[in-house]
Amino acid sequence: MTIDSTTSLLGIATSSLGFKQNIKPMDKSSEAILALKPVTFLYNQKIDPKAIPQFGLVAEDVEKVNPDLGGARQRRKALHCALRRSERHVAQ
């Protein structure tokens, strides 16, 4: 799942080869990716009331490895805005 930091809209980024071009090895840049620590987790109840098990990365941890990969503050702000809009929509 992705969150567009300019619109706060949720979306899905595809990973299939058919949707990519100019694919090149990352060489030394891949060291940052290899330093990431994937985790399993449950979203808090506001985000996922069904508590479906998830896996992924924690944005703050990603930022520690490489600030260019993180953007945690912008995503948290975008997610907060999206949740607030969602709560207003449900309340109506």
DRENPA-3360 file (N, C-alpha, C; in nm, 2 decimals, always signed):
BEGIN
1 = MTIDSTTS = +0.08/-0.12/+0.00/+0.00/+0.00/+0.00/+0.09/+0.12/+0.00 ~ +0.05/+0.22/-0.07/+0.12/+0.35/-0.07/+0.02/+0.46/-0.03 ~ +0.08/+0.57/+0.02/+0.01/+0.69/+0.05/+0.07/+0.80/-0.03 ~ +0.00/+0.87/-0.12/+0.05/+0.98/-0.19/+0.05/+1.10/-0.09 ~ +0.18/+1.15/-0.07/+0.19/+1.26/+0.03/+0.13/+1.39/-0.02 ~ +0.11/+1.41/-0.15/+0.05/+1.53/-0.19/-0.11/+1.53/-0.19 ~ -0.17/+1.41/-0.20/-0.31/+1.40/-0.20/-0.37/+1.33/-0.08 ~ -0.28/+1.26/-0.01/-0.32/+1.17/+0.10/-0.41/+1.05/+0.06;
9 = LLGIATSS = -0.41/+1.02/-0.07/-0.49/+0.91/-0.11/-0.41/+0.78/-0.10 ~ -0.48/+0.67/-0.06/-0.42/+0.54/-0.05/-0.42/+0.47/-0.18 ~ -0.32/+0.39/-0.21/-0.31/+0.32/-0.34/-0.23/+0.20/-0.33 ~ -0.21/+0.13/-0.44/-0.13/+0.01/-0.44/-0.03/+0.03/-0.55 ~ +0.10/+0.01/-0.52/+0.21/+0.01/-0.62/+0.24/-0.13/-0.67 ~ +0.23/-0.14/-0.80/+0.26/-0.28/-0.85/+0.40/-0.30/-0.86 ~ +0.44/-0.43/-0.85/+0.58/-0.47/-0.85/+0.62/-0.55/-0.97 ~ +0.53/-0.58/-1.06/+0.55/-0.67/-1.17/+0.64/-0.61/-1.27;
17 = LGFKQNIK = +0.73/-0.69/-1.33/+0.82/-0.65/-1.43/+0.76/-0.58/-1.55 ~ +0.64/-0.62/-1.58/+0.56/-0.56/-1.70/+0.53/-0.41/-1.68 ~ +0.54/-0.36/-1.56/+0.50/-0.22/-1.53/+0.63/-0.13/-1.51 ~ +0.74/-0.19/-1.53/+0.87/-0.12/-1.51/+0.95/-0.10/-1.63 ~ +1.04/+0.00/-1.63/+1.14/+0.01/-1.74/+1.27/+0.07/-1.68 ~ +1.37/+0.06/-1.76/+1.50/+0.11/-1.72/+1.55/+0.04/-1.59 ~ +1.53/-0.08/-1.58/+1.57/-0.16/-1.46/+1.72/-0.18/-1.46 ~ +1.79/-0.14/-1.36/+1.93/-0.15/-1.35/+1.97/-0.20/-1.21;
25 = PMDKSSEA = +2.09/-0.27/-1.20/+2.13/-0.31/-1.06/+2.16/-0.19/-0.98 ~ +2.14/-0.20/-0.85/+2.16/-0.09/-0.76/+2.31/-0.08/-0.71 ~ +2.39/-0.18/-0.73/+2.52/-0.18/-0.68/+2.53/-0.15/-0.53 ~ +2.61/-0.06/-0.49/+2.63/-0.03/-0.35/+2.50/+0.03/-0.28 ~ +2.41/+0.09/-0.36/+2.29/+0.14/-0.30/+2.20/+0.03/-0.24 ~ +2.22/-0.09/-0.28/+2.14/-0.20/-0.23/+2.17/-0.23/-0.08 ~ +2.29/-0.18/-0.04/+2.32/-0.20/+0.10/+2.22/-0.15/+0.20 ~ +2.16/-0.04/+0.16/+2.05/+0.02/+0.25/+1.93/-0.07/+0.25;
33 = ILALKPVT = +1.90/-0.13/+0.14/+1.78/-0.22/+0.14/+1.81/-0.35/+0.22 ~ +1.93/-0.40/+0.21/+1.97/-0.52/+0.29/+1.98/-0.49/+0.44 ~ +1.99/-0.37/+0.48/+2.00/-0.33/+0.62/+1.86/-0.32/+0.68 ~ +1.76/-0.32/+0.60/+1.62/-0.30/+0.65/+1.58/-0.43/+0.72 ~ +1.49/-0.41/+0.82/+1.45/-0.53/+0.91/+1.30/-0.54/+0.89 ~ +1.25/-0.64/+0.80/+1.11/-0.66/+0.79/+1.05/-0.71/+0.92 ~ +0.92/-0.68/+0.94/+0.85/-0.71/+1.07/+0.71/-0.77/+1.03 ~ +0.66/-0.84/+1.13/+0.51/-0.87/+1.12/+0.44/-0.78/+1.23;
41 = FLYNQKID = +0.32/-0.75/+1.20/+0.25/-0.66/+1.29/+0.10/-0.66/+1.26 ~ +0.03/-0.59/+1.35/-0.12/-0.57/+1.34/-0.13/-0.42/+1.34 ~ -0.21/-0.36/+1.25/-0.24/-0.22/+1.25/-0.33/-0.19/+1.37 ~ -0.33/-0.07/+1.42/-0.42/-0.04/+1.53/-0.56/-0.05/+1.49 ~ -0.65/-0.06/+1.58/-0.79/-0.09/+1.55/-0.86/+0.02/+1.46 ~ -0.82/+0.14/+1.47/-0.88/+0.25/+1.38/-0.85/+0.22/+1.23 ~ -0.73/+0.17/+1.20/-0.69/+0.14/+1.07/-0.75/+0.01/+1.02 ~ -0.74/-0.10/+1.10/-0.78/-0.23/+1.06/-0.86/-0.30/+1.18;
49 = PKAIPQFG = -0.99/-0.27/+1.19/-1.07/-0.33/+1.30/-1.07/-0.49/+1.30 ~ -1.04/-0.55/+1.18/-1.03/-0.70/+1.18/-0.90/-0.75/+1.23 ~ -0.80/-0.67/+1.25/-0.67/-0.71/+1.30/-0.61/-0.82/+1.21 ~ -0.60/-0.80/+1.08/-0.54/-0.89/+0.99/-0.39/-0.88/+1.00 ~ -0.32/-0.99/+1.02/-0.18/-0.99/+1.03/-0.11/-0.93/+0.90 ~ -0.02/-0.85/+0.92/+0.05/-0.78/+0.81/+0.20/-0.81/+0.82 ~ +0.27/-0.78/+0.71/+0.42/-0.78/+0.72/+0.47/-0.66/+0.64 ~ +0.59/-0.61/+0.68/+0.64/-0.49/+0.61/+0.75/-0.43/+0.68;
57 = LVAEDVEK = +0.76/-0.30/+0.67/+0.87/-0.22/+0.73/+0.81/-0.11/+0.82 ~ +0.88/-0.07/+0.92/+0.84/+0.05/+1.00/+0.91/+0.17/+0.94 ~ +0.83/+0.27/+0.91/+0.89/+0.39/+0.84/+1.00/+0.45/+0.92 ~ +0.99/+0.46/+1.05/+1.09/+0.53/+1.13/+1.22/+0.45/+1.12 ~ +1.21/+0.31/+1.12/+1.33/+0.23/+1.11/+1.40/+0.25/+0.97 ~ +1.32/+0.26/+0.87/+1.37/+0.28/+0.73/+1.44/+0.41/+0.73 ~ +1.39/+0.52/+0.79/+1.45/+0.65/+0.79/+1.59/+0.64/+0.86 ~ +1.60/+0.56/+0.96/+1.73/+0.55/+1.03/+1.84/+0.48/+0.94;
65 = VNPDLGGA = +1.80/+0.39/+0.85/+1.89/+0.32/+0.76/+1.93/+0.42/+0.65 ~ +1.83/+0.49/+0.59/+1.85/+0.58/+0.48/+1.74/+0.68/+0.48 ~ +1.76/+0.81/+0.52/+1.65/+0.91/+0.52/+1.59/+0.93/+0.39 ~ +1.66/+0.90/+0.28/+1.60/+0.92/+0.15/+1.49/+0.81/+0.12 ~ +1.50/+0.70/+0.19/+1.40/+0.59/+0.17/+1.28/+0.61/+0.26 ~ +1.30/+0.68/+0.37/+1.19/+0.69/+0.47/+1.07/+0.77/+0.44 ~ +1.08/+0.90/+0.46/+0.97/+0.99/+0.44/+0.86/+0.96/+0.54 ~ +0.89/+0.91/+0.66/+0.80/+0.86/+0.76/+0.71/+0.98/+0.81;
73 = RQRRKALH = +0.77/+1.10/+0.83/+0.69/+1.21/+0.88/+0.58/+1.25/+0.78 ~ +0.61/+1.25/+0.65/+0.51/+1.29/+0.55/+0.40/+1.18/+0.54 ~ +0.44/+1.05/+0.54/+0.34/+0.95/+0.54/+0.25/+0.95/+0.66 ~ +0.31/+0.97/+0.78/+0.22/+0.97/+0.90/+0.13/+1.09/+0.89 ~ +0.17/+1.20/+0.84/+0.08/+1.32/+0.83/-0.03/+1.29/+0.72 ~ +0.01/+1.23/+0.61/-0.09/+1.19/+0.51/-0.19/+1.09/+0.56 ~ -0.14/+0.99/+0.63/-0.23/+0.89/+0.69/-0.32/+0.95/+0.79 ~ -0.27/+1.04/+0.87/-0.35/+1.10/+0.97/-0.46/+1.18/+0.91;
81 = CALRRSER = -0.43/+1.25/+0.80/-0.53/+1.33/+0.72/-0.63/+1.24/+0.66 ~ -0.59/+1.13/+0.61/-0.68/+1.03/+0.54/-0.77/+0.97/+0.65 ~ -0.72/+0.94/+0.76/-0.80/+0.88/+0.87/-0.90/+0.98/+0.92 ~ -0.86/+1.11/+0.94/-0.95/+1.21/+0.98/-1.07/+1.23/+0.88 ~ -1.04/+1.23/+0.75/-1.14/+1.24/+0.65/-1.23/+1.12/+0.66 ~ -1.18/+1.00/+0.68/-1.25/+0.88/+0.69/-1.35/+0.89/+0.81 ~ -1.30/+0.93/+0.92/-1.38/+0.94/+1.04/-1.50/+1.04/+1.02 ~ -1.47/+1.15/+0.95/-1.57/+1.25/+0.92/-1.68/+1.19/+0.83;
89 = HVAQ = -1.64/+1.11/+0.73/-1.73/+1.05/+0.64/-1.82/+0.95/+0.71 ~ -1.76/+0.87/+0.80/-1.84/+0.77/+0.88/-1.94/+0.84/+0.97 ~ -1.90/+0.95/+1.03/-1.99/+1.02/+1.12/-2.11/+1.09/+1.06 ~ -2.10/+1.11/+0.93/-2.21/+1.18/+0.86/-2.33/+1.09/+0.84;
% end
